Amino acid sequence: MVWNFPKYLFPSLLCFIIVAQSLWLIFFYNAKDELTALIILFLQLWIYIILFRSRTRIRLLTKNLYRISHMLSVHTIQRKRTLKIYIWVYCLLVTCGTACFEVALFNSGMIAHDQYKLRNSEFIPGYLKERLMAILNSGYAFMILIGNGFFAVLPGYYCFVCCCMKTFFLHFVWKSRILIARQDYRRILKIYKEMHETMIMMDNFMSLPILVSVVNILITLFWFGYSFAFTPSVNNASDIFAYMGFIQYFVLLLIILPPAAAANQAAAAARETVLSLPGWFPMQYSVIKMYVRQRFMPKTALTLWKIYRINKSLLISAIGTLISYGFLVGTLGSVQNSNNEKQ
């Protein structure tokens, strides 16, 4: 059906790029860049499959955020307008960044180099070379569109949800003081129960795609850094292409990790507030303590697939890992070049 065309357009483009990249890797099996690009594409396909299967939970998460905002009375018209402005600015930046990335790629000389390898290949028949070059150009264009355009949506949405949860938890801590003065512990527990369950639901289905996204971003950052440091530049546009790719994916990393760490920190402050409730209500001490221990004793936090709790040090650890592997690869490359010269 015509109205289902956008639904099938994205997976069709992604499968087309993966097939084209696989064929390119078969013809040039010694190319490390093509293998890295294929790994990144498979990671992006994995992210798409996970999100497509979790689309109902994403809608439910958005409804829960809307309901919590009403419970905390932070859902005002001014905030809605500000949120819309942030969304439009983010979409505009992603669109402009993708367009600039496309221009930088097609002027960098990298495609011309691949076309030269294709024309001089002995494994490809002559009548297929022109068609394969057209597929190659289309594959590069769609790869940038998907990698830098569509897959920037997940970090943006995750950042939005993390910022909302951080705001809700901090507002809850402030509002709890007012409700404690009014002796209204039931409303405190009701609001926190909603936020607690939303946080758990969010981490249950988003921790895996976020882990894959972070791995994808780190691999891409390492790829751009390696290409800039060890691959001879064809012209100035190739250096600009590497700079833009590194900056863009580093920004995506900043969009994911620091907001999640801030949300976890705010969640910890809200949990401490709830754990202190029995002391504020001596008459209902046993009831509140039993209720809190039964429901809220396990700590809620955003994680990377339940493996690693996202905190502020994770960003530094990720950058340190990239630098360590960069030095390791650079050292191994220098040793290999020196051995080749001796031989």
Residue, then its C-alpha position, 0 to 999 in steps of 0.5 A: m500500500v502507498w501509505n505503508f511506503p515510508k514503513y518499508l523504505f528505511p529497512s529496504l535502504l538498509c538492506f540494500i546498503i548491506v548487500a552493496q557493502s558485502l559485494w564490495l568486500i567480496f571483490f576487495y577482500n583485503a580492504k579493512d575500511e570496507l570490513t569496518a563499514l560492514i560491521i557498523l551497518f550490521l550494528q545499525l541493522w540490529i538497532y533498527i530491529i530492536l527498536f522496531r520490536s519495541r515500538t509499543r513500549i516507546r509509545l507507552l514510555t512517552k505516555n508515562l512521561y506525560r502522566i508523570s509531568h501532570m502528577l508533578s505539575v511540571h507540564t506547562i505551555q511554556r515547557k511544551r514550546t521550549l521542548k518543541i524548539y529543542i526538537w526542531v533545532y536538533c532535527l535541523l542540526v542533524t539535517c544540516g550535518t548530514a548534508c555537509f557530510e554528504v558534500a564532504l564525502f563526495n569531494s574528499g576523493m575517497i569515492a574516486h579512489d574506490q572507483y579507480k580500484l573498481r575500474n582496474s579490478e581483474f575479478i569484475p567483468g567489464y560490462l558490470k563495472e559501470r553498474l557497480m559504480a552507480i551502486l557504489n555511489s548510491g550506497y555511499a549516499f544512503m550510508i551517510l543518510i542512514g548513519n548520520g541522519f536516521f540513527a541520530v534519532l535514537p540518541g536524541y530520543y534517549c537524551f530527551v527521556c533522560c532529561c525528562m526523568k532527571t527533571f522529574f526526580l529533582h522536582f519530586v525531591w523538592k515537592s516531597r518537602i511540601l508533601i511531608a509538611r502536609q503529612d501526605y505520604r501517600r501522594i509521595l509514594k504514588i508519584y515515586k512508584e510511577m517514576h520508579e516503574t517508568m525508569i525500570m521499563m525504560d532500562n528494560f528495553m532501551s539498555l540493549p539498543i543503547l549499548v549497541s549504539v555506544v559500541n557503534i559510535l566508538i567503532t566509528l570514532f576509532w575508524f575516523g581517527y584511524s583514517f585521519a592518522f594513518t590513511p594518506s589524505v587525498n585533499n583538504a576535503s578528506d581531512i574535513f570529512a574525517y574531522m566532521g565524522f569524528i565531531q559528529y559521532f563524539v557529539l552523539l556520544l555526549i548526547i547519550l552518556p552524560p544525560a543518562a548519568a545525570a538521570n541516575q544521579a537524580a534517581a539516587a537522590a529521589r530514592e534517598t528521599v523515599l527511604s527517609l519517609p518512615g522517619w518523617f511519619p512516626m505514626q505510620y513508621s511500620v507501614i511505610k517502611m514495609y511498603v518501601r522495603q517491598r517495592f523500592m529497595p532495589k536501586t533503579a538506574l539506567t545501564l548498558w544492557k544490565i552490565y554497566r551502570i551509566n555514570k560520569s566516569l563512563l565517558i572518560s573510560a570510553i575516551g581512554t579506551l579509544i586512545s589506548y587502542g589508537f596507541l596500540v594500533g599505531t605502535l603495531g603499525s610502526v613495528q610492522n612497517s619497520n619489519n617490512e623495510k628490513q625485509 
